[in-house]
């Protein structure tokens, strides 16, 4: 395998840990986790399996839905992209649980400390997303599913993404009431992270040009 390709995958898998750490940082702020992680986080509070285990299960479900929507011919044509989502999900899910372990003693006390933690988590998550975009290897199942839906039904990616995230938050609210009779995991931080991560990623994206010489094909 060409060195440039290996480096792309190295950057991708490093970005997965950074993404996971950012999500956990947001979660530890106790103002509500990010929309994409709200369902597995609520389930992890209500039942025995871990945050990472539920993250794996949800992303595996996303992959199944992708293949159902794509159809046999398209699945075969994009088999490599779909297969690579498996190690991505495994590493990302393990990174979630590792990050939860590393930050188990971190408890912000005041509301301002919680808000600061939320912002820091959003910046970390935006950094991880930017690195994954720079690696340009594959998408995580959540983003890939949004892409599949937008192409199949011919709707703008941003609109589908908004509906997708909103649906996950609504499901999280229903699960909270079902298992705990109160709202957990969804608060103002969920909305703030949804609004802040995207613009922050765009703001930071020029910084990641520093990877260009490292990712450039040998001899160029």
Helices and strands as residue ranges (DSSP letters): H 3-28, H 35-46, H 51-70, H 72-77, H 79-102, H 111-135, H 141-153, H 157-180, H 188-204, G 205-211, H 212-215
